[in-house]
Amino acid sequence: MSETALESTRRRLTAKQADTVERLGRAALELLHREGFAGLTVRRVAAEAGVGAATAYTYFSSKEHLIAEVFWRRLASSPPAEHVSDDPATRVIEVLRHIALLVADEPEFAGAVTTALLGRDPDVEVLRQRIGGDIRDRLTAALGADTDTDVIDTLEMLYSGALVRAGMGYASYTEIAERLEKSARLMLS
């Protein structure tokens, strides 16, 4: 993964600043697991990380921005699925399952990601574009560059709708990964 991929949405980072951002991300996850999204604030995360609130706000405009950044970094650092199958549906399922399972073991984080990505914060919008672009690139790699863009658009809609359903508590992220498989097979058959 390139250094550019992990740059903050707000500015380029020195090594020390990157360490601070990492500490804030870890603290956010710890606080989120203990207190839930409602109990999460940038100030509380800063205190948990041993960082001044003003410093934390130079990196993150809101708790939504912070959570979206943590998810982006997790996605960007996860290697794309290795496609060994000749079946396009299988390759797409590998991509969708891999992304859904990035948060499957952390329901508090998963729900927070859904909430955060639905926010209107301009910094979240930048991350939403990065995340969407990465997922689109992974789907395109799974299906081939000559794939009809309507197919890719539909798969993106399937994925985002599934994650919203999981974020709303209608199913676990593990169950959503299984449902994505069935839906992708139906669509691509």
Steps between C-alpha positions, in 0.01 A plus 500: 500500500637840408562776749259717302223249562537550873538876499261685719204654323603839636878517444822315433646340810848480641599175672417650841162625377424162344574339837258743668229416247557128560478549878176695458359223282588229753356707784182559300449127455564430869257772608245390241509141631447623858257788451342454157470765230280724714774522764773576249627856462822632351582653840457167679705320237774762537505451877511122456795535260685749722467772237366851541149557366624786280757265347236235433278757329785596267472147358130423537209738457249271670455155649351393167818613323712308751304175462490530119878554501556190715289293261674648194841411643384147574361456149800658328743282694314176427631327191255442217359150475711260297282372221569138420160415356399541138142570613426875509231457766746319728756778454240770582386304805861483620522879477165571668554244776850629570379859541197405710716289729740790571254606772307178569665430836442855627129581493549835677758608243293366211193695607710810558649471150153485347388804699820690429493441125144627480605834654532831320841600631712617201796297625278190513397572141867481395533165675170374360640571152827320581319200647256483210784526248694223669198269507421581136861422404482166682173407331635605161812289554279203590284533190743647250546852368266438206201430730187708443506789748133434580602163646764666719251771604244234596755305703600820681133566577462143623801535728410841643138396557614186678728696731224747583272206588770356724563843654131527579518167684292291259779244471855447622787586271579129471140434390524793258812346344300180439207693355734695275621171359147383414407837352817530290451148363140581407602822331796358309341170392 
